[in-house]
């Protein structure tokens, strides 16, 4: 790759890191850029996961240092994604991609409505959700894993909507769980791509530096500014992704 392309990837990684940690859909910036630079889709997909791992590891550590997160709950939620991810990967070949994108666009609109609606009875800063809410959140994570195994793009939106509805947490605390969950199940998928030779480590490393920097900034920003800034970024990201998927 040329030097200017590496700088461009670092810049896009920074923006994607901010968007992903606050909402989701940042890969809609980085993936097309790599394909434009000459990567085939599989190589771009694998390389992008290097940045996603770095981004989420950084966000998890930063949230923890700022006093946000419930490691035990995050871990049990993440564990529930594994069986769904295996099934989703198997099912990926069974549906027409065009129809799936249109269905996903409709799902994104529903996700937007659920997530932006403030819970009537917030669980509070401690995150003490009801037993039923915790149960449904874990059951729902199997579906999240299925979606993540099927197609990764926009999975952050779905996680946020699920945890908002089931655990009634504020969006900042939801994001603290989200980055942990995505980081856990992203690692084995990166390993698969790496074993198949579908990772450009130079480009992935540069992208990862940008994404990790964006994740650090996004984590501090949302903790400082609160849920309001997350709601704005989330709404813009979901609308942009839904529009892109609907158009094709």
Buried (B, 14 or more C-beta within 10 A) or exposed (E): BEEEBBEBBBBBBBBBBBBBBBBBBBBBBBBEBBBEBEBEEEBBBBBBBBBBBBBBBBBBBBBBEBEBBBEEBBEBBBBBBBBBBBBBBEEEEEEEEEEBBBEBBEBBEBBBEBBBEEEEEEBEEEBEBEEEBBEBBBEBBBBBBBBBBBBBBBBBBBBBBBBBBBBBBBBBBBBBBBBBBBBBBBEEBBEEBBEEEBBBEEBBBBBBBBBBBBBBBBBBBBBEEEBEBBBBBBBBBBEBBBEBBBEE
